[in-house]
Amino acid sequence: MAYNVSSTSFTSNISQQIHDVFISFRGDDTRYTFTSHLLAALSRHQVQTYLDKEIERGDEISPSLLKAINDAKLSIVVFSENFASSRWCLEELVKILECKKNNGQILVPIFYHVHPTQVRNQTGSYALNLVEHEQLRDMNKVQTWRLALKEAANFSGWDCLGTRIESELVEQIAIDVLQKLDSITSGGLERRVNTYRQIAQQKLEKSLRTGNLADIDDLVKTLYQLAELKLEKATRSDDLGVWDDLMATYERILQLKQDKWMRTYSTKDLEDFKATRNHVLYIQREQFNRKMGIRGI
């Protein structure tokens, strides 16, 4: 079953909802745990997500819900222990695969405490659930669900069986979803800048708490990613304020490189600092050229 929430407000009028992502999941399994954490992460990254709050009723999912799937650019399917017990989840999956085939919709499968082979081969709880469906429903429909499960499980996705911290995992998934959306939607560059700005701020706070060189290196790596995005934005713009913002990031990187060298007095760190300084000088020259009306890079 799916939830539906907007980052701004709830609404019962599906035709008025604008969303990029549809999430299909078994409510009883993950509504208040994994899925709620994933929704929060997507919301932080300003990803509009469809969530159906309606309780399952009837034998068929509603036309409005099918439309919500069809309107999405990307669908996330959270395969959990009891996913296959829900005919709604299975019907949603069939519709999602149809949209992938006909509309090029992106599918991101997430295997939450189940192995992909359990979904692909319908073993364990999936086997039991499908046998129960066969006793109550048309065998042809159940066969369609079996084929859909097998097909979806063959797509590259996220395996949540490991020991990774769930909050970090959902953040990685949210960023992956964001990047996939950016590849097919306009305005993605600005959203990526904001995303990496937030990530850099979090890593800055962590490095200030710990003072560890490893955490500082991690921060510098993220700042480089942020700077690359800002540089791409700057080269597309005549707004000199964008260049000032870019230079602030490069100067921060340079400061961190210098601080690291002064802590280690390593020849390698000194050379790294010098190379960064030369790169910053190159960007500064380009900034000056832009102010003079000369375009270089």
C-alpha positions in Angstrom: 0.0 0.0 0.0 1.2 3.6 -0.5 0.9 6.7 1.5 0.6 10.2 0.1 2.0 13.3 1.6 3.1 16.6 0.2 6.0 18.6 1.7 3.5 21.4 2.3 0.0 20.0 3.0 -2.3 17.1 2.8 -5.1 17.0 0.2 -7.7 14.6 -0.8 -8.0 15.9 -4.4 -5.4 13.8 -6.2 -5.8 15.8 -9.4 -4.4 18.8 -7.6 -1.3 17.0 -6.2 2.0 17.5 -7.9 4.5 14.8 -7.2 7.7 13.3 -8.6 7.9 10.1 -6.6 5.4 7.3 -5.8 6.1 5.0 -2.9 4.6 1.5 -2.8 5.0 -0.3 0.5 3.2 -2.6 3.0 1.9 -0.3 5.6 1.8 -2.8 8.5 5.5 -3.5 7.9 7.1 -0.1 7.5 4.6 2.7 7.9 6.0 4.0 11.2 9.6 2.8 10.7 11.6 2.7 7.5 9.1 4.3 5.2 8.4 7.2 7.5 12.2 7.8 7.8 12.5 7.7 4.0 9.7 10.2 3.5 11.3 12.6 6.0 14.6 12.3 4.0 12.9 12.9 0.7 11.0 15.9 2.2 14.3 17.4 3.4 15.6 17.3 -0.1 12.4 18.9 -1.4 11.3 15.8 -3.3 7.5 15.8 -3.8 6.2 12.4 -2.8 2.8 10.7 -3.3 1.5 8.8 -0.3 -1.9 7.3 -0.2 -3.4 7.5 3.3 -6.6 5.6 2.4 -7.2 2.2 4.0 -7.5 -0.6 1.5 -11.0 -1.3 0.4 -12.6 -3.4 -2.3 -10.9 -5.9 -4.6 -9.3 -3.4 -7.0 -7.2 -0.3 -6.4 -8.9 3.0 -7.3 -8.4 4.7 -10.6 -7.1 7.8 -8.8 -4.3 5.7 -7.3 -3.5 4.3 -10.7 -3.3 7.8 -12.0 -1.0 8.8 -9.2 1.4 6.0 -10.2 1.1 7.0 -13.8 1.9 10.7 -13.1 5.1 9.9 -11.1 8.5 10.2 -12.7 10.0 7.6 -10.3 8.5 4.9 -8.2 10.0 3.3 -5.1 8.9 -0.1 -4.1 9.7 -1.2 -0.6 9.7 -5.0 -0.6 9.2 -6.1 3.0 8.3 -9.4 4.7 4.6 -9.1 4.1 4.6 -7.0 0.9 3.1 -9.9 -1.1 0.2 -10.4 1.3 -1.4 -7.2 0.0 -3.2 -7.4 -3.3 -3.0 -3.6 -3.5 0.8 -3.7 -3.3 0.9 -6.3 -6.0 -1.5 -4.4 -8.2 0.6 -1.2 -7.7 3.7 -3.1 -8.7 2.1 -4.3 -11.9 1.1 -0.7 -12.7 4.6 0.6 -11.9 6.2 -1.9 -14.2 3.7 -0.9 -16.9 4.6 2.7 -16.5 8.3 1.8 -16.7 7.8 0.0 -19.9 5.4 2.6 -21.5 6.5 5.9 -20.0 10.1 5.3 -19.1 9.3 5.7 -15.4 12.3 5.0 -13.1 11.9 2.1 -10.6 13.9 1.9 -7.4 13.4 -1.3 -5.5 14.3 -1.5 -1.8 14.6 -4.8 -0.2 13.8 -4.2 3.5 14.8 -7.2 5.7 14.2 -9.5 2.8 16.7 -10.8 0.3 16.2 -10.0 -3.4 16.1 -13.7 -4.2 13.2 -14.2 -1.8 11.2 -11.7 -3.9 12.5 -13.0 -7.3 11.9 -16.7 -6.6 8.9 -16.1 -4.2 10.2 -18.1 -1.3 9.5 -17.8 2.4 6.6 -15.5 3.3 6.3 -14.6 -0.4 5.6 -18.2 -1.3 3.0 -18.5 1.5 1.2 -15.3 0.6 0.9 -16.1 -3.1 -0.5 -19.6 -2.3 -3.1 -17.9 -0.2 -4.0 -15.5 -3.1 -4.3 -18.5 -5.4 -6.9 -20.0 -3.1 -9.0 -16.9 -3.2 -8.4 -15.3 -6.6 -8.0 -15.9 -10.3 -4.9 -18.0 -11.0 -4.1 -15.8 -14.0 -4.0 -12.7 -11.9 -1.7 -14.3 -9.3 0.6 -15.5 -12.1 0.8 -11.8 -13.3 1.8 -10.9 -9.8 4.5 -13.6 -9.7 6.0 -12.4 -13.0 5.9 -8.8 -11.7 7.8 -9.7 -8.5 10.4 -11.6 -10.5 10.9 -8.7 -13.0 11.1 -6.0 -10.3 13.6 -8.0 -8.2 16.0 -8.1 -11.1 16.4 -4.3 -11.2 19.3 -2.8 -9.3 18.1 -1.5 -6.0 18.9 -1.1 -2.3 19.6 -4.1 0.0 18.7 -3.2 3.6 19.9 -6.5 5.1 23.3 -5.1 6.1 24.3 -3.4 9.4 24.2 0.2 8.1 22.5 2.7 10.3 19.0 3.2 9.0 19.2 7.0 9.2 22.3 7.1 7.0 20.8 4.5 4.6 17.6 6.5 4.0 19.7 9.6 3.4 21.8 7.8 0.8 18.6 6.5 -0.9 17.1 10.0 -0.9 20.2 11.4 -2.6 20.1 8.6 -5.1 16.5 9.4 -5.9 17.3 13.1 -6.1 20.1 12.5 -8.6 17.9 10.2 -10.7 15.2 12.9 -10.8 17.7 15.5 -11.7 18.7 13.5 -14.7 15.2 13.8 -16.2 13.9 17.1 -14.8 14.7 20.8 -15.2 16.0 22.8 -12.3 18.0 19.9 -11.0 21.2 21.9 -10.6 19.9 24.3 -8.0 18.4 21.4 -6.1 21.7 19.6 -6.1 23.5 22.7 -4.9 21.1 23.0 -2.0 21.4 19.3 -1.2 25.2 19.3 -1.0 25.2 22.6 0.9 23.1 20.8 3.6 25.4 17.8 3.6 28.5 20.0 3.8 27.0 21.8 6.8 26.3 18.5 8.6 29.9 17.3 8.0 31.3 20.7 9.1 29.4 20.4 12.4 30.7 16.8 12.8 34.3 17.8 12.1 34.1 20.7 14.6 32.9 18.2 17.2 35.5 15.6 16.6 38.5 17.5 15.1 39.5 14.2 13.4 41.5 14.6 10.2 39.3 11.9 8.6 36.2 13.9 9.2 37.9 17.0 7.8 38.9 15.1 4.7 35.3 13.9 4.4 34.1 17.5 4.6 36.7 18.7 2.0 35.5 16.0 -0.4 31.9 17.1 0.0 32.9 20.8 -0.5 34.7 19.9 -3.7 31.4 18.3 -4.9 29.6 21.4 -3.9 32.1 23.6 -5.6 31.9 21.7 -8.9 28.1 22.2 -8.9 28.5 25.9 -8.0 31.0 26.3 -10.8 28.6 24.7 -13.3 26.0 27.1 -12.1 28.3 30.1 -12.3 29.4 29.3 -15.8 25.7 29.4 -16.9 25.0 32.7 -15.1 25.9 36.4 -15.5 25.1 36.9 -11.8 28.3 37.9 -10.1 26.9 37.0 -6.8 26.9 33.4 -7.9 30.7 33.7 -8.5 31.1 35.2 -5.0 29.3 32.2 -3.5 31.5 29.9 -5.5 34.7 31.6 -4.3 33.6 31.3 -0.7 33.4 27.6 -1.1 36.8 27.3 -2.7 38.4 29.6 -0.1 36.9 27.4 2.6 38.5 24.3 1.0 41.8 26.2 0.8 41.6 27.1 4.4 40.9 23.5 5.4 43.8 22.2 3.3 46.2 24.8 4.9 45.0 23.9 8.4 45.6 20.2 7.7 49.1 20.9 6.5 49.9 23.0 9.6 48.8 20.0 11.7 50.7 17.3 9.9 53.7 19.2 8.2 53.4 16.5 5.6 55.1 17.1 2.2 52.1 15.5 0.6 49.7 17.8 2.4 51.8 20.8 1.5 51.8 19.9 -2.2 48.0 19.3 -2.0 47.6 22.8 -0.5 49.7 24.4 -3.2 47.7 22.7 -6.0 44.5 23.8 -4.4 45.8 27.4 -4.1 46.7 27.4 -7.8 43.3 26.2 -8.7 41.6 28.9 -6.5 43.8 31.5 -8.2 42.6 30.2 -11.6 39.0 30.5 -10.5 39.6 34.0 -9.2 41.0 35.1 -12.5 37.9 33.7 -14.2 35.8 35.6 -11.7 37.7 38.8 -12.5 37.2 38.2 -16.3 33.5 37.8 -15.8 33.4 41.2 -14.0 35.2 42.7 -17.0 32.8 41.1 -19.4 35.3 38.5 -20.6 34.2 34.9 -20.8 36.7 32.1 -20.4 35.6 28.8 -19.0 
